[in-house]
């Protein structure tokens, strides 16, 4: 199990810092699964464990997409609220300046 986690962490770091190398590693893992070969970076892992790694990668990607969507919605709401506050503030300043 330790090797499985280490490989997952390795791939996560690779995805963050070297996206092209990450894609190559994922492709290599996929090929190892399809051809029932050992994965060079973790030869102790069997085919089932390599499948678990790819499923984990997919799950993490979907989770990140959901987080980005939530942040986008939140940012949109804050912009909308900020525009409403700015409009109200401008209106109040205008009234003060006009002596109303």
MISE-328557 format. One record per residue: residue number from 0; x, y, z of N, C-alpha, C in turn. Coordinates in steps of 0.1 Angstrom, whole numbers. Each point is the difference from the previous one (the first is absolute). Example, Ala and Ser with C-alpha at 12.3 -4.5 7.8 and 13.67 -1.06 7.14 Angstrom:
<sites>
<0, <132, -57, 78>, <-9, 12, 0>, <9, 12, 0>>
<1, <-4, 11, -7>, <9, 11, 0>, <-8, 11, 8>>
</sites>
This chain:
<sites>
<0, <8, -12, 0>, <-8, 12, 0>, <9, 13, 0>>
<1, <11, -1, 7>, <9, 11, 0>, <5, 4, -13>>
<2, <3, -9, -9>, <5, 2, -13>, <-11, 7, -9>>
<3, <-12, -4, 3>, <-11, 5, -8>, <-2, 15, 4>>
<4, <1, 4, 12>, <-1, 14, 4>, <11, 8, -5>>
<5, <12, -6, 1>, <12, 7, -5>, <-1, 3, -15>>
<6, <-5, -9, -7>, <-2, 1, -15>, <-10, 11, -3>>
<7, <-11, 0, 8>, <-11, 10, -1>, <6, 14, 2>>
<8, <8, 1, 11>, <6, 13, 4>, <10, 5, -11>>
<9, <7, -10, -5>, <10, 3, -11>, <-8, 6, -12>>
<10, <-11, -6, -4>, <-7, 4, -11>, <-7, 14, 2>>
<11, <-5, 2, 12>, <-6, 13, 3>, <11, 11, -1>>
<12, <12, -2, 5>, <10, 10, -1>, <4, 2, -14>>
<13, <1, -11, -8>, <4, 1, -14>, <-11, 8, -7>>
<14, <-12, -2, 2>, <-11, 7, -6>, <1, 15, 2>>
<15, <4, 4, 12>, <1, 14, 4>, <12, 7, -6>>
<16, <11, -7, 0>, <12, 7, -4>, <5, -4, -14>>
<17, <-4, -11, -5>, <5, -4, -14>, <-12, -7, -7>>
<18, <-9, 7, -5>, <-12, -5, -6>, <2, -10, -12>>
<19, <10, 3, -8>, <3, -9, -11>, <5, -13, 5>>
<20, <9, 0, 9>, <6, -12, 6>, <-12, -8, 7>>
<21, <-9, 7, 6>, <-11, -7, 7>, <-8, -7, -11>>
<22, <-3, 6, -11>, <-8, -7, -10>, <7, -12, -5>>
<23, <13, 1, -2>, <8, -12, -4>, <-1, -11, 10>>
<24, <1, 3, 13>, <-1, -10, 10>, <-14, -7, 1>>
<25, <-10, 8, -2>, <-13, -6, 0>, <-2, -9, -12>>
<26, <5, 4, -11>, <0, -8, -12>, <8, -13, 2>>
<27, <11, 1, 6>, <8, -12, 3>, <-7, -9, 10>>
<28, <-6, 5, 10>, <-8, -8, 9>, <-11, -7, -8>>
<29, <-7, 7, -8>, <-11, -6, -8>, <5, -11, -9>>
<30, <12, 2, -6>, <6, -10, -9>, <4, -12, 8>>
<31, <5, 2, 12>, <4, -11, 9>, <-12, -9, 4>>
<32, <-11, 7, 2>, <-13, -7, 4>, <-4, -8, -12>>
<33, <-1, 6, -12>, <-5, -7, -12>, <9, -12, -4>>
<34, <13, 2, 2>, <10, -11, -5>, <4, -9, 12>>
<35, <-5, 3, 12>, <3, -8, 12>, <15, 0, 2>>
<36, <6, 12, -1>, <14, 2, 3>, <2, 7, 13>>
<37, <12, -1, 6>, <4, 7, 12>, <2, 15, -3>>
<38, <-5, 8, 9>, <2, 15, -2>, <14, 3, 5>>
<39, <8, 6, -8>, <15, 3, 3>, <2, 7, 14>>
<40, <-8, 10, 2>, <2, 8, 13>, <-6, -7, 12>>
<41, <-7, -11, -1>, <-6, -7, 11>, <-2, -15, -4>>
<42, <11, -7, -3>, <-2, -14, -5>, <-7, -9, 10>>
<43, <-1, 3, 12>, <-7, -8, 10>, <-15, 0, -1>>
<44, <-5, 10, -7>, <-14, 2, -1>, <-6, -10, -11>>
<45, <-11, -6, 3>, <-6, -9, -10>, <-10, 7, -8>>
<46, <-6, -6, -10>, <-9, 6, -9>, <-12, 6, 7>>
<47, <-5, -7, 10>, <-12, 5, 8>, <4, 13, 7>>
<48, <12, 1, 6>, <4, 12, 7>, <2, 12, -10>>
<49, <5, -3, -12>, <2, 10, -10>, <-14, 6, -4>>
<50, <-10, -9, -1>, <-13, 4, -3>, <-5, 10, 11>>
<51, <2, -4, 12>, <-4, 8, 12>, <6, 14, -2>>
<52, <13, 1, -4>, <7, 13, -1>, <-7, 8, -11>>
<53, <-3, -6, -11>, <-7, 8, -11>, <-14, 5, 5>>
<54, <-7, -9, 7>, <-13, 4, 5>, <1, 12, 10>>
<55, <11, -1, 8>, <2, 11, 10>, <3, 13, -7>>
<56, <8, -1, -11>, <3, 12, -7>, <-12, 6, -6>>
<57, <-9, -8, -6>, <-13, 5, -5>, <-8, 6, 11>>
<58, <-1, -6, 11>, <-8, 5, 11>, <6, 14, 5>>
<59, <13, 1, 1>, <6, 12, 4>, <-3, 11, -10>>
<60, <1, -3, -13>, <-2, 10, -10>, <-15, 6, 1>>
<61, <-9, -9, 2>, <-14, 4, 1>, <-2, 8, 12>>
<62, <6, -3, 11>, <-1, 7, 12>, <6, 15, -2>>
<63, <11, 1, -7>, <6, 13, -2>, <-9, 8, -9>>
<64, <-6, -6, -10>, <-9, 7, -9>, <-12, 6, 8>>
<65, <-6, -9, 9>, <-11, 5, 9>, <4, 12, 8>>
<66, <12, -1, 6>, <5, 11, 8>, <2, 13, -8>>
<67, <5, -1, -12>, <1, 11, -9>, <-14, 6, -3>>
<68, <-9, -8, -3>, <-14, 4, -3>, <-6, 8, 12>>
<69, <2, -6, 12>, <-5, 7, 12>, <7, 13, 2>>
<70, <13, 1, -2>, <7, 13, 2>, <-5, 10, -11>>
<71, <-2, -5, -12>, <-5, 9, -10>, <-14, 6, 3>>
<72, <-9, -9, 5>, <-13, 5, 4>, <1, 10, 12>>
<73, <9, -3, 10>, <1, 9, 11>, <6, 13, -4>>
<74, <10, 0, -9>, <5, 13, -5>, <-10, 8, -8>>
<75, <-9, -7, -7>, <-10, 7, -8>, <-10, 7, 10>>
<76, <-3, -8, 11>, <-9, 6, 10>, <6, 12, 6>>
<77, <13, -1, 4>, <6, 11, 7>, <1, 12, -10>>
<78, <3, -2, -12>, <0, 11, -10>, <-14, 7, -1>>
<79, <-10, -8, 0>, <-14, 5, -1>, <-3, 8, 13>>
<80, <4, -5, 11>, <-3, 7, 13>, <9, 13, 0>>
<81, <12, -1, -4>, <9, 12, 0>, <-6, 11, -9>>
<82, <-6, -4, -12>, <-6, 9, -9>, <-12, 7, 7>>
<83, <-8, -8, 7>, <-12, 5, 7>, <4, 10, 10>>
<84, <11, -3, 8>, <4, 8, 11>, <6, 13, -6>>
<85, <8, -1, -11>, <5, 12, -7>, <-11, 9, -5>>
<86, <-10, -6, -6>, <-11, 8, -5>, <-7, 8, 12>>
<87, <-3, -7, 11>, <-6, 6, 11>, <8, 11, 6>>
<88, <13, -3, 1>, <10, 10, 5>, <0, 13, -9>>
<89, <1, -2, -13>, <0, 11, -9>, <-13, 8, 1>>
<90, <-11, -7, 2>, <-13, 7, 1>, <0, 9, 13>>
<91, <5, -6, 11>, <0, 7, 12>, <10, 12, 0>>
<92, <11, -1, -6>, <10, 11, -2>, <-6, 11, -8>>
<93, <-7, -4, -11>, <-7, 10, -9>, <-10, 8, 8>>
<94, <-8, -7, 8>, <-10, 7, 8>, <6, 10, 10>>
<95, <11, -5, 6>, <7, 9, 10>, <6, 12, -7>>
<96, <6, -2, -12>, <6, 11, -7>, <-11, 10, -5>>
<97, <-12, -5, -4>, <-10, 8, -5>, <-9, 6, 12>>
<98, <3, -4, 12>, <-7, 6, 11>, <-13, -6, 2>>
<99, <-3, -11, -5>, <-14, -6, 2>, <-1, -7, 13>>
</sites>
